[in-house]
Amino acid sequence: MKIMTLQGTDKLLYELVAPLVMNPAILRQNNNYPFKTSRSHVWYIAFHETAVVGFMPVKKGRLYYSIDNYFVSGDDPSVLSELLEEVIKDFSSQASLMAVVHKRHVKVFSQKKFQTCVEWKNYDKMHYLPEVES
């Protein structure tokens, strides 16, 4: 698997993810919440050969970096894990790292040293805490 990073307003980003983020089935997986981007985002895009199999946007906030509105084809835990590893490698030393995580992915995030700090009906808000044993 290859992972590419693109800035949030890069034209190539739109070409790569538009077929996914405009797909009604994928929007349903995201609880019909639209995918968003801006100059404050960096996108991690996972490929299997030439096909996009997942993406994870990271938004730089004033106090922390935030993972939200990500997608992994077939909820593949290995793709999710590799995307998370890249994000952690690039951002965890710069500032706090938070994530809004689908309930079905909490286990994978926990394995990467994220801890739930808030639970909602469909999501957990999780904080990356590398010093805490999971």
KAKA-V300464 format. One record per residue. N is the residue number from 1. RES is the residue in one letter. PHI is phi in degrees with one decimal (NA if undefined). PSI is psi as a letter, one per 40 degrees, with the letter a starting at -180 (999 if undefined). Layout:
[[N;RES;PHI;PSI] [N;RES;PHI;PSI]]
//
This chain:
[[1;M;NA;i] [2;K;-114.5;i] [3;I;-122.0;h] [4;M;-111.2;i] [5;T;-112.9;h] [6;L;-138.5;i] [7;Q;-69.6;i] [8;G;-62.3;e] [9;T;-116.6;e] [10;D;-65.2;h] [11;K;-60.3;d] [12;L;-63.2;d] [13;L;-55.7;d] [14;Y;-62.0;d] [15;E;-63.0;d] [16;L;-76.8;d] [17;V;-101.4;e] [18;A;-55.5;d] [19;P;-61.5;d] [20;L;-85.5;d] [21;V;-70.8;e] [22;M;-101.7;e] [23;N;-81.6;h] [24;P;-55.9;d] [25;A;-66.2;d] [26;I;-72.4;d] [27;L;-61.0;d] [28;R;-62.2;d] [29;Q;-60.9;d] [30;N;-95.7;f] [31;N;55.8;f] [32;N;59.9;f] [33;Y;-90.1;h] [34;P;-70.4;i] [35;F;-82.8;i] [36;K;-129.8;i] [37;T;-149.2;i] [38;S;-164.1;a] [39;R;-65.1;e] [40;S;-84.0;e] [41;H;-101.2;i] [42;V;-123.1;h] [43;W;-106.5;h] [44;Y;-105.6;h] [45;I;-119.2;h] [46;A;-97.1;h] [47;F;-121.1;i] [48;H;-113.7;h] [49;E;57.3;b] [50;T;-105.2;e] [51;A;-91.9;h] [52;V;-74.1;h] [53;V;-113.3;e] [54;G;177.4;i] [55;F;-151.4;i] [56;M;-143.7;h] [57;P;-80.2;i] [58;V;-123.2;h] [59;K;-106.5;h] [60;K;-84.5;h] [61;G;-104.5;a] [62;R;-67.0;d] [63;L;-111.7;e] [64;Y;-159.0;i] [65;Y;-94.7;i] [66;S;-129.5;h] [67;I;-96.0;h] [68;D;-159.5;i] [69;N;56.9;f] [70;Y;-94.1;i] [71;F;-144.3;h] [72;V;-133.9;h] [73;S;-58.9;h] [74;G;65.4;e] [75;D;53.0;f] [76;D;-62.0;h] [77;P;-64.2;d] [78;S;-70.9;d] [79;V;-67.0;d] [80;L;-59.3;d] [81;S;-61.8;d] [82;E;-67.4;d] [83;L;-60.7;d] [84;L;-61.0;d] [85;E;-58.7;d] [86;E;-65.0;d] [87;V;-62.4;d] [88;I;-59.9;d] [89;K;-59.4;d] [90;D;-82.8;d] [91;F;-117.5;d] [92;S;-64.2;d] [93;S;-86.2;e] [94;Q;-90.0;d] [95;A;-168.2;i] [96;S;-62.0;i] [97;L;-122.2;h] [98;M;-118.6;i] [99;A;-148.9;i] [100;V;-99.7;h] [101;V;-117.8;h] [102;H;-59.0;i] [103;K;-51.1;d] [104;R;-70.4;e] [105;H;-112.0;e] [106;V;-57.0;d] [107;K;-59.5;d] [108;V;-65.2;d] [109;F;-63.1;d] [110;S;-60.8;d] [111;Q;-64.9;d] [112;K;-99.8;e] [113;K;74.1;f] [114;F;-94.5;i] [115;Q;-122.8;h] [116;T;-67.6;h] [117;C;-114.9;d] [118;V;-144.0;h] [119;E;-112.3;h] [120;W;-117.2;a] [121;K;-62.6;d] [122;N;-106.0;e] [123;Y;-138.8;i] [124;D;-119.7;h] [125;K;-90.6;h] [126;M;-125.5;i] [127;H;-118.2;h] [128;Y;-75.8;h] [129;L;-130.5;g] [130;P;-65.1;d] [131;E;-79.4;e] [132;V;-95.4;h] [133;E;-72.2;h] [134;S;-102.2;999]]
//
